[in-house]
C-alpha cells in the first residue's frame, strides 16, 4: 500500500472526527442559546404578569378602602354593644335565664 494513501486515509478520518466533534458542539451551543432565549422570554412574561397583578391589587385595595373602613366602624359599634350587653346585670337576679333571654330578644329586635 502506498504511504500517500495511508496519510490520505488518516487525514480524512481525522477531518471526519473533527467535523463530527464540531457539529456536536455547534448543536449543543444552538440548543443552549435556544433554552436561554426561551427562559428569558418566560421570565419576562412572568415579571409582566406579576406587575399587572400588583397594579390590580392596588386598584382593588383603593376601591375596597371605604368598605373596609365602614366595616371597621360597624365592628367597633357592635363590639361596644356587646360589651354593654355583657356588662348589664340581670334584670331579675332570681331568674338569670329569663334575664338573658330578655337581653337576647332585645338584641334580636335591634338587628331587624
C-alpha positions as CSV (number, residue, x, y, z in Angstrom):
1,X,0.0,0.0,0.0
2,X,1.2,3.4,-0.9
3,X,2.2,5.6,2.1
4,X,0.4,8.5,0.5
5,X,-2.9,6.6,0.6
6,X,-2.3,5.8,4.3
7,X,-1.7,9.5,5.1
8,X,-4.7,10.5,3.0
9,X,-6.9,8.0,4.8
10,X,-5.7,9.1,8.2
11,X,-6.2,12.8,7.2
12,X,-9.8,12.0,6.0
13,X,-10.5,10.1,9.2
14,X,-9.1,13.0,11.3
15,X,-11.2,15.5,9.3
16,X,-14.3,13.4,9.8
17,X,-13.7,13.2,13.5
18,X,-13.1,16.9,13.8
19,X,-16.2,17.7,11.7
20,X,-18.3,15.4,13.9
21,X,-17.0,17.0,17.0
22,X,-17.6,20.5,15.6
23,X,-21.2,19.7,14.6
24,X,-21.9,18.2,18.0
25,X,-20.6,21.3,19.8
26,X,-22.5,23.6,17.4
27,X,-25.7,21.7,18.1
28,X,-25.1,22.0,21.9
29,X,-24.4,25.7,21.6
30,X,-27.6,26.2,19.5
31,X,-29.6,24.3,22.0
32,X,-28.2,26.2,24.9
33,X,-28.9,29.5,23.2
34,X,-32.5,28.4,22.4
35,X,-33.0,27.4,26.0
36,X,-31.6,30.7,27.2
37,X,-33.9,32.7,24.9
38,X,-37.0,30.7,25.9
39,X,-36.1,31.0,29.6
40,X,-35.6,34.7,29.3
41,X,-38.9,35.1,27.5
42,X,-40.7,33.1,30.2
43,X,-39.1,35.3,32.9
44,X,-40.1,38.5,31.2
45,X,-43.7,37.2,30.8
46,X,-43.8,36.2,34.5
47,X,-42.5,39.7,35.5
48,X,-45.1,41.4,33.4
49,X,-47.8,39.2,34.8
50,X,-46.7,40.0,38.3
51,X,-46.7,43.7,37.6
52,X,-50.2,43.5,36.2
53,X,-51.4,41.6,39.3
54,X,-49.7,44.2,41.6
55,X,-51.5,47.0,39.7
56,X,-54.8,45.2,40.0
57,X,-54.2,44.7,43.7
58,X,-53.5,48.4,44.3
59,X,-56.7,49.3,42.3
60,X,-58.8,46.8,44.2
61,X,-57.4,48.0,47.6
62,X,-58.3,51.6,46.7
63,X,-61.8,50.5,45.7
64,X,-62.3,48.4,48.9
65,X,-60.8,51.0,51.3
66,X,-64.1,52.8,52.0
67,X,-65.9,49.5,52.5
68,X,-63.2,48.3,54.9
69,X,-63.4,51.5,56.9
70,X,-67.2,51.2,57.1
71,X,-66.8,47.5,58.2
72,X,-64.3,48.6,60.9
73,X,-66.7,51.2,62.2
74,X,-69.6,48.8,62.3
75,X,-67.5,46.2,64.1
76,X,-66.4,48.8,66.6
77,X,-70.1,49.7,67.2
78,X,-71.1,46.0,67.5
79,X,-68.2,45.4,70.0
80,X,-69.5,48.4,72.1
81,X,-73.0,47.0,72.1
82,X,-71.7,43.5,73.0
83,X,-69.7,45.0,75.9
84,X,-72.8,46.8,77.1
85,X,-74.9,43.6,77.0
86,X,-72.2,41.7,78.8
87,X,-71.9,44.4,81.5
88,X,-75.6,44.7,82.0
89,X,-76.6,43.0,85.3
90,X,-79.5,40.6,85.1
91,X,-82.9,42.2,85.3
92,X,-84.2,39.5,87.7
93,X,-81.4,38.2,89.9
94,X,-83.6,35.2,90.9
95,X,-84.1,34.1,87.2
96,X,-80.8,34.7,85.3
97,X,-82.0,32.6,82.3
98,X,-85.1,34.8,81.8
99,X,-82.9,37.9,82.1
100,X,-80.5,36.6,79.5
101,X,-83.5,35.7,77.2
102,X,-84.8,39.2,77.5
103,X,-81.4,40.6,76.6
104,X,-81.2,38.3,73.6
105,X,-84.7,39.2,72.5
106,X,-84.0,42.9,72.8
107,X,-80.8,42.4,70.7
108,X,-82.7,40.5,68.0
109,X,-85.2,43.3,67.8
110,X,-82.5,45.9,67.3
111,X,-80.9,43.8,64.5
112,X,-84.1,43.7,62.4
